[in-house]
Amino acid sequence: MTFFMNRIILLTFVVLALVVLKLLFANRMLREKHQGKMKQLKKSQLVLSQKQEKLMEKTAISSQFQKEHKSGMRKLNEEIFFLQKTLFDLLSKK
């Protein structure tokens, strides 16, 4: 009876050792996969950061152009108003 009990205990230890080895191997594979994904994520983050910087530069240029455009349109409107006023004054005098 003790012979079978010893064999069962030994078989249990062997099975548990195999399970532990399998888990260690799976853990190593998952860790490597995770590191690969993290490298990919860092690359993506770097690319997105560069794209964001380019977008911010374009936005700054666009904003500057928009301000210049509004200023130019305001001056043009003032000039048109002045010319209309002058034309109205000239027509009124005649």
C-alpha positions in Angstrom: 0.0 0.0 0.0 2.8 2.4 0.8 4.4 1.6 -2.5 1.3 2.9 -4.4 1.1 5.9 -2.1 4.7 6.7 -2.8 4.1 6.3 -6.5 1.0 8.6 -6.4 3.0 11.2 -4.4 5.9 11.0 -6.8 3.6 11.2 -9.8 1.8 14.2 -8.3 5.2 16.0 -7.8 6.2 15.2 -11.3 2.9 16.5 -12.7 3.2 19.6 -10.5 6.8 20.1 -11.7 5.7 19.9 -15.3 2.9 22.3 -14.7 5.3 24.7 -13.0 7.7 24.4 -16.0 4.8 25.0 -18.4 3.8 28.1 -16.5 7.3 29.4 -16.4 7.6 28.9 -20.2 4.2 30.6 -20.8 5.2 33.5 -18.5 8.4 34.0 -20.4 6.6 34.0 -23.7 4.0 36.4 -22.4 6.7 38.7 -21.1 8.5 38.7 -24.4 5.2 39.4 -26.2 4.5 42.2 -23.8 7.9 43.8 -24.3 7.4 43.7 -28.1 4.0 45.3 -27.7 5.5 48.0 -25.4 8.2 48.8 -28.0 5.5 49.0 -30.7 3.5 51.3 -28.4 6.5 53.6 -27.7 7.1 53.8 -31.4 3.5 54.7 -32.1 3.6 57.3 -29.3 6.7 58.8 -30.8 5.1 59.0 -34.2 1.9 60.5 -32.8 4.0 63.0 -30.8 5.8 64.1 -34.0 2.5 64.4 -35.9 1.1 66.5 -33.1 4.1 68.8 -33.2 3.7 69.2 -37.0 0.0 69.9 -36.5 0.7 72.5 -33.9 3.1 74.2 -36.3 0.5 74.2 -39.0 -2.1 75.5 -36.6 0.3 78.4 -35.6 0.9 79.3 -39.2 -2.8 79.1 -40.0 -3.6 81.2 -36.9 -1.1 83.8 -37.9 -2.4 83.9 -41.5 -6.0 84.2 -40.1 -5.0 87.2 -37.9 -3.2 88.9 -40.8 -6.3 88.2 -43.1 -8.7 89.7 -40.5 -6.4 92.7 -40.1 -6.2 93.2 -43.8 -10.0 92.9 -44.3 -10.6 95.4 -41.5 -8.2 97.9 -43.2 -9.9 97.2 -46.5 -13.4 97.7 -45.0 -12.2 101.0 -43.5 -10.8 102.1 -46.8 -14.1 101.2 -48.6 -16.1 103.0 -46.0 -13.8 106.1 -46.3 -14.1 106.0 -50.2 -17.9 105.6 -50.0 -18.1 108.5 -47.5 -15.9 110.7 -49.8 -18.0 109.7 -52.9 -21.2 110.5 -51.0 -19.7 113.9 -49.9 -18.7 114.7 -53.5 -22.1 113.7 -54.8 -23.8 115.7 -52.1 -21.9 118.9 -53.0 -22.9 118.7 -56.6 
